[in-house]
Amino acid sequence: MLNGVQGMIGETAVVTRPIDGAHGPGRIRARGEEWLAIPLDPAQQLAPGVRVVVADVERGLLVVYPADN
């Protein structure tokens, strides 16, 4: 079992501040905390309230995609 940020892969979260592509990190709420996040699709934009899944960790940022995909 992985702990820390790596252990979050596969968990769901909610976007709290807009994510504007790979160069516009936003924020998500996961495990009761705010985390910086970028989208798995570098061109994707995600609005607050969107449910996402954590796919990876890259350069200290969580990489996410919409949960309905």
N, C-alpha and C positions, 0 to 999 in steps of 0.2 A: 504494500500500500504506500502510495506516495504522499508526502506531506508538503505543506507550503504551497507556493504558487503552482508547481508542477502537478500537485494533487488536484488542482481545480479543473484540469482538462476533462471535458465531458459534462461539466456542471452547467446548469442554466443560470442566467442572470438577467437583469433588466437595465436597459440603457437609461442613464440619468442625465447625461449631457450629450448633445449631438456628436455623432462620429461622422466625420467628413472625409472619407477615403483614407488611404494609407498615410497621407501627410497631414491629416487633421484628426489626431487622436481625440477621443471623447472619454466619457466616464461611464462605467457600469457599476451596479451594486450587486455584489456576490458575497456570500457568507457574512452578510451584515456590514460589509465594508465597501468603500469606493475604490475602484481600480481604474487606471488608464487603459484604454483599449483601442485597437484598430480593427478594421474589417478583414476577413479572410480574402474577400474580393477587393483588391486595392482601389477600385473605383466606386465601391458601394458606399452609400450614405445611410445611416441608421438614426432614426429620430428617438427622442425620449419616449419611454414606455414600451419600446419594442423588446420582446423577449429574445435573448440570444443564447447560444451555446459556446462555451470556451473550447476552441480547437487547438490552441498552441500558446506558447509563451515566446515572444521574440523581442530581444533587446529590452527586457523588463516590462514590456507591454503585453496585455492579454490579446490574443487574436481570436475574434469572434465571428459567428455567422448567425443569421436569423434562425430561431428555433423552429419556424414553420417550413424550413427547407428540407 
